[in-house]
Structure formats: structure tokens, C-alpha cells
Amino acid sequence: MTSAIPDRPDAGSAVLGRDIVFDDALRQAIETNLLAFDVIPSTDTTLKRAAVTVCIVANEGGMASVLLTFRPPSLNRHASQYALPGGRLDDGETDVDAALRELREELNLSPGPDSLLGRLDTFQTDSGYCITPFVSWVEDATLLKPSPDEVAQVFPIPFSELLSPDIPHIAADPVSGDLVFSAPLRTVGHHVFAPTAAILYQFREVAILGRSTRVAGAGQPDFARR
């Protein structure tokens, strides 16, 4: 696989963290990397199934970003947590259908199946879900309108933040003492935790940097179970 960062001398270069333009060349590089990636699906049929989308858009400066949502405190599950657009599969629904439906219901975005560039490994959560992450390219995000019932706020996270050498951050959970995987993101002002952080990290590694990095077993905080 190849890097989506033009003229990147090596993986440890100071070029990591720089802004990346949202353009056709980037889309092609990301799609190529995802097609070359050997996805590992979950074989645990006892888990509830969910799908999310790593949604690539241009921010106000025309730089490549992904959409991160903050869930309202009124929700019954995972309230007041950062998340990727997505949710549980309805009866008879495929992973792809659920990802696209949730993107439409949460953010009013309907990019269509041809916007899907690929997918990442399924991720098993401590709350009993098996999440299938898809990667979508949204050429026009002007119709973005968060549903107040499901989304309190939307944050476009620039690729430059995802490429920070401070990601991943692994530290002991203050409640359980277990090691927890997180990503410090300047746009939201603090850390985002696994499973969301783990999916974003694998997106960075696979889709942007062209590395076959796995994140299964990334530690999740105690509050992610709620």
C-alpha cells in the first residue's frame, strides 16, 4: 500500500501533521489503500451488530477532514460521548445499508453507495457490539444538518490532527486500571477514546499512510460500556 501524503519521505518524517488537500488525488490514494487492505471480520455471532462511517469531507479551508459527532446527554446509550456517524443495524439490514441510513438520519448526508471507498476491520466493543467501519467520500457537505435528537455537535477533524505523533495515547483507566486507547484531538479540546479512537487510528494507518495496522483489543474506558 502507499501513502496518501504526497512526497512523504518516510513514516517518521516531520511531514506528519501537515494539512492535506481534499482532492481527487487523495480520494484515489485512499481508495487504493483500502482496496489493498485485507479486512479481518468478526466471527462472534453473539454480538449486536452496528455500522459507522468515517466520513471524509473538506473543511472550510478545503483541507481533508473526517466528521466526528458528540452525542446528546439525553440518549439512553453512550450519552455525552464522541462517536462516528452510525448505529445498530435494523432487522434485515446490511452493514452498508445501516451505515448510509445512519449518516442520513444523523447528519442529513446521502452520498450514495458509490461514495464508499472501502472498509476497515470490524471492532468488538466492551458494550457488546461488533462495529463495521466504512469509509465514505462526501464531495459536497453543504447539506450537513445534525439531527438534534442524535447529535449535539459535529466536529470536522483535519487529517493533520489524525497524523499527530501523539496518537495513539495509552494510559491506565482511573476506574478499572486497565490500559485505555485514546486520541488527543485539538479540535475537540481533549482525548477521544476507543472504540472511536481506535477506528480513527486504523483509518489513519491504513487509508492515509498505507500501513496494515490492526487495532483489535484496543482498551476501552469504563464509561464506554454505558
C-alpha positions in Angstrom: 0.0 0.0 0.0 1.1 3.6 -0.5 0.9 6.9 1.5 -1.8 9.3 0.6 0.5 12.1 1.6 2.4 13.4 -1.5 6.2 13.3 -1.4 6.3 11.8 2.1 9.9 10.8 2.6 9.2 8.2 5.4 6.7 7.4 8.1 8.6 9.3 10.8 9.1 12.4 8.8 8.1 15.9 10.1 5.6 16.0 7.2 3.2 14.1 9.5 0.7 16.5 10.9 0.6 18.8 7.9 -2.7 19.7 6.2 -3.8 17.6 3.3 -5.9 19.0 0.5 -9.3 17.4 -0.2 -8.9 16.5 -3.9 -9.3 13.6 -6.4 -5.7 12.5 -5.9 -6.3 12.0 -2.2 -9.5 10.1 -2.9 -7.8 7.8 -5.4 -4.9 7.1 -2.9 -7.3 6.3 -0.1 -9.4 4.1 -2.2 -6.3 2.2 -3.5 -5.1 1.6 0.1 -8.5 0.4 1.2 -8.8 -2.0 -1.7 -5.4 -3.5 -0.9 -6.2 -3.9 2.8 -7.1 -7.4 3.9 -10.1 -6.8 6.2 -10.5 -9.1 9.3 -14.2 -9.6 10.0 -15.7 -10.7 13.4 -16.8 -14.3 13.7 -18.6 -13.7 17.0 -22.3 -14.1 16.2 -23.4 -13.3 19.8 -22.6 -9.6 19.5 -25.0 -7.0 18.4 -24.1 -5.5 15.0 -23.6 -1.9 14.2 -22.0 0.1 11.4 -20.3 3.5 11.4 -18.8 5.8 8.7 -15.5 7.5 8.6 -16.9 10.4 6.5 -14.3 12.4 4.6 -15.2 16.0 3.8 -13.5 19.3 3.1 -13.3 21.7 6.0 -13.8 25.5 5.5 -10.2 25.7 4.3 -10.5 23.0 1.7 -8.5 20.5 3.8 -9.4 16.9 4.2 -11.2 16.2 7.4 -13.4 13.5 9.0 -16.7 14.1 10.8 -16.9 13.4 14.5 -20.1 13.8 16.4 -20.9 14.5 20.1 -23.9 12.6 21.3 -26.6 14.4 23.4 -26.8 13.7 27.2 -30.5 12.7 26.7 -29.6 9.4 24.9 -30.1 6.1 26.7 -26.9 4.6 25.4 -23.4 6.2 25.1 -24.8 9.6 26.0 -22.3 12.6 26.0 -19.7 10.6 24.1 -17.8 11.3 20.9 -18.7 9.0 18.1 -18.6 8.4 14.3 -21.9 8.6 12.5 -23.6 5.3 12.8 -25.6 2.9 14.9 -27.2 -0.5 15.3 -28.5 -2.5 12.3 -32.2 -2.7 11.9 -33.8 -6.1 11.3 -32.9 -7.4 7.8 -30.5 -4.6 7.1 -26.9 -5.0 5.8 -23.9 -3.2 7.3 -23.7 -0.9 4.3 -27.4 0.0 4.4 -27.1 0.8 8.1 -24.1 3.0 7.6 -25.7 5.0 4.9 -29.0 5.2 6.7 -27.4 6.4 9.9 -25.4 9.0 8.0 -28.6 10.3 6.5 -30.6 10.3 9.8 -27.8 11.8 11.9 -26.3 14.4 9.5 -28.7 14.7 6.6 -26.0 13.4 4.2 -26.8 11.0 1.4 -23.7 10.4 -0.6 -24.8 7.1 -2.1 -23.2 3.7 -2.3 -20.7 4.9 -4.9 -19.2 7.2 -2.3 -18.0 4.3 -0.2 -14.2 3.8 -0.7 -13.8 0.7 1.4 -14.0 -0.6 5.0 -11.8 -1.3 8.0 -11.6 -4.3 10.4 -14.7 -4.9 12.5 -14.2 -3.8 16.1 -15.7 -5.6 19.1 -16.7 -3.3 21.9 -16.9 -3.9 25.6 -20.6 -2.9 25.5 -21.4 -6.0 23.3 -21.3 -4.6 19.8 -19.5 -5.6 16.7 -18.9 -2.4 14.7 -18.2 -2.4 10.9 -16.5 0.8 9.9 -16.9 2.1 6.4 -15.0 4.9 4.7 -17.0 7.4 2.7 -16.0 10.4 0.5 -18.6 13.2 0.6 -17.9 15.7 -2.2 -20.5 18.2 -1.1 -21.2 18.5 2.6 -23.2 21.8 2.4 -26.4 19.9 3.2 -25.0 18.7 6.5 -27.6 19.3 9.2 -27.3 17.4 12.5 -30.4 15.8 13.9 -30.8 17.3 17.4 -32.2 14.0 18.7 -29.0 12.2 17.9 -26.2 14.7 17.5 -25.4 17.6 19.8 -22.4 18.9 17.8 -20.3 18.0 14.8 -16.6 18.4 14.6 -14.6 18.3 11.3 -11.3 16.7 12.4 -8.5 17.6 9.9 -6.2 14.8 8.7 -3.3 16.8 10.2 -4.7 16.1 13.7 -5.1 12.4 12.9 -1.5 12.3 11.8 -0.2 13.6 15.1 2.7 11.5 16.6 0.8 11.8 19.9 -1.8 9.3 18.6 -2.3 6.7 20.0 -2.2 7.6 23.6 -2.3 4.6 26.0 -2.8 5.1 29.8 -4.5 3.4 32.7 -8.2 4.0 33.2 -8.8 5.7 36.6 -11.7 3.4 37.4 -10.6 0.0 36.2 -6.8 0.4 36.0 -6.9 -1.2 32.5 -4.8 0.4 29.7 -7.0 2.6 27.6 -6.5 3.6 24.0 -7.3 7.3 23.1 -6.5 10.1 20.6 -5.9 13.7 21.8 -7.7 15.9 19.3 -7.1 19.7 19.3 -10.5 20.4 17.6 -12.5 18.9 20.5 -10.0 20.1 23.1 -9.2 16.7 24.8 -9.0 13.0 24.2 -11.4 10.8 22.3 -11.4 7.2 23.4 -11.7 3.7 21.9 -13.7 2.4 20.1 -14.0 5.7 18.2 -10.3 6.5 18.7 -9.2 3.0 17.6 -11.2 3.2 14.4 -9.9 6.7 13.6 -6.3 5.4 14.2 -6.8 2.4 11.9 -8.2 4.8 9.3 -5.1 6.9 9.6 -2.7 4.0 9.3 -4.5 2.1 6.5 -6.2 4.7 4.4 -3.8 7.6 4.7 -0.4 6.0 5.4 -0.9 2.7 3.6 0.0 0.5 6.6 -1.7 -2.7 7.5 -2.2 -1.8 11.2 -4.6 -3.7 13.4 -6.5 -2.3 16.5 -8.4 -5.3 17.8 -8.3 -5.3 21.6 -7.6 -1.6 22.0 -8.5 -0.8 25.5 -11.8 1.0 26.2 -12.6 3.2 29.2 -15.2 2.1 31.7 -17.7 4.8 30.6 -17.8 3.3 27.1 -19.7 0.4 28.5 -22.6 2.7 29.4 
